[in-house]
Amino acid sequence: MESKYIIKFAHIYSAVFSPFYAPMWAFLWLFAYSYLRLWPWGYKAFILAVVLMFTIVLPRITIEIFRRLNKWTHHQLSHRQHRHMPYFITIASYIACVLIFMQINTALFVRGMIIAMLMVSLVCALVNAWWKVSTHMAGMGGLFGTVIAFSYLFFFNPLMPMCGILILSGIMGTCRMILRQHTLAQVVVGFIIGMVCALTFILFVWI
């Protein structure tokens, strides 16, 4: 009975902190705890709406249609050999989001955050060609790298949010292994990919 509830919790936790939501969590955190909270509510709502549409709604709907057309279960879709199209759909959605932000001339760090998540997806897709890496942990690593990058750009102490994300990441990695979706190595490598990509490309775009 206890293992049943643990597995249920692992499924719920994986869904709540799905890699699709990583950009949204990052923007919500910035709008709540950085000087960006001073931006007009209308502008923040617009940014969040674009991010919601192109990083969550469109890719999830398209991937679900793709899954149903192939008559795969969610477990079958998670197989390494079946993950190429979901990666392609996610990458295409991120590119569209970046192009829209460029068209409306948003701040560089706003574009940088999406570009960072785009690069996380690209690297994970390349690695997936021969090895299944944890995209859930890549998303958590991306959040961790984002906090470090913005602490450098906006001059704030990142200790508390870093500790919080590390705890959440530890729970996520444990959940993915409980569900037998990934090994410890795949979990750790996924986190490192997300962290390095976020750090590199947020700072690179800003500079």
N, C-alpha and C positions, 0 to 999 in steps of 0.2 A: 504493500500500500504506500509506504514512504517513497519507494522508487518511482511509483506512478506519479506522485505529486511533484517530485524532483524533475521528472521528464516534462511534465506539464509546464512547470515554471521555466524550464530551459527553452521550450517552444515559445512561450509568451515573451520572455526576455529577448530572444533572438528576433522576434517580430517587432517589438518596440524599438530596439536599437538596430534595425535593419540598415545595411549600408546605404540604401536609398535615402534614408533620413539624415545621413551625416551632414550634408550641406545645410539642411534646414536647422538642425541642432546648432550648428556653428553660427549661423546668422542670428538665431534667437538669442544665443549667448552674447554675441557682440552687441545686439540692440539692447540687451538688459544690463550688461556689466561694463561696457566701454563708453567712451564719450559719444558713441553713435546713438545713444539713447536720446540725445538732444536733437537728432534729425526729426523732421516733421513726420507725424504719424502716417500721413497719406503716402509719403515717399517710402517709408519702411514697409508699409502694407503692400505697395507695388512691388518692391524688391522680393518680399516673401512670396507674393503670388506668382511671380515669374519662376522663382526657385522651386516652389511647390509643383507648378505645372510641368517643368522640364526635367526635374530630377526625381520626381516621385510619380505623379499621375500618368504622364505619357509613357515613360518606360515600363511601369508596372502593368498598365493596360495592354501595351503592345506585347510584352513578354507573356502575359496570360493568354492572349489570343494565339500567340505562337505555340504555347504549350498545348492548348486545346486542339489546334489544328493537327499537331503531331500525336494527339491522344496519349500524352505522357502524364504521369502523376508528378506531384511536386518533388517527390524523392528522385524520380528518374531525371527530372530537369536539373537536379543538383549534381548529376554525374559529370565528371570532367569532360567527357566527350560531347556532352549536350550543352555545355556552357558557352560555346562560341557565339551563338546568336544573341543570347541575353547580354553578353559583353558588348557586342556590336550595337545593339539597340541603346544600351546605356551610354556608350561613348558618343553615338550620334545625337542623343538628347542633350548631353553636356555641351557638345559643340554648338548646337542650336542656341542653347542658353547663353554661351559666351558671345556668340554673334549678336544676339539681341542686346546684351549689355554693352557691347562695343557700339552698336548702332545708336543707342540712347546716351552714350558717353558717360557711363557710370564711373565711379571712382576706381582707380587701378586695383586697389586691394579687394574690391568686390569681385572684379573679373578674376583676380589672382586666386581667390578661394575656389571658384568654379574650375579654373584651369588646373589647380592642384588636384581636385577630385577627379578631373578628367585624366590627368596623368596617372593617378592611382589606378583607375580602371584600365588604362592602356598597359601599364606594367603588369597588373594581375592577369590581363588577357594574354600577354606574351608568355608569362610564366605558366599559364594554364595549358599551353601547348604541350607541355611534358610533365607538369606537376600541378596538382590541385592545391591552390593556396586559399586561405580563409579571407573572403571579401568582407565578412563581418568584422574581423579584426583589423583589416585594412582601413575600414571606416573609422574604427576607434583610434587607430594610429593616426589617421588624418586629422581627427579632432585634437589629439594630443599635440601634433605638429603645428596645427593652427594656433593653439593657445601660446605655444612658445614663440612662433613667428610674430603674432600680434603683440605679445608682451615686449618684444624688441622694437616694433614699429611705434607702439603707443605708450611705451614707458610705464608699465604697471607690473606689480609683483604677481607672477603666475603660479605661485606655490600652491595655493588652495585649489584652484581649478585643475591643476596638473595632478594633484593627489586624488581629487574626485574622479577624474577620467581614468587614472591608473586603476582605481578600485573597480570602476565599471568595466574596464577592459579585462581585468582579472576574472570577473564574474562571467563576462562574455566568452572568454577563452574556455573557461570551465564548462559552460553550457554547450559550446560547440563540440567539445570532446565527449560530454555526457551523451549527446545526441549521435555520436559516432560519425559526425560529418567531417571531422578533421583530426589530424594527429597534433601533438604538441609542437612539432617542428613547423607544420603548416600554420598554426595559430601564431607562433612567434614571428615567422617570416612575414605573414600578412600584416601584423602590427608595425614591423620595421618598414615595410614598403609604404604604408600609409603615412607614417611619421616623416620619413625622408622626403617623400614627394611633396607633402604639405609644406614643410620647412623650405625646401628648395624653391618651389615654384611661387609661393606667396612672396617670399623675399625677392626672388628674381624679377617678378613682374613689377613689384614696387620700385626696385632700384632701376 
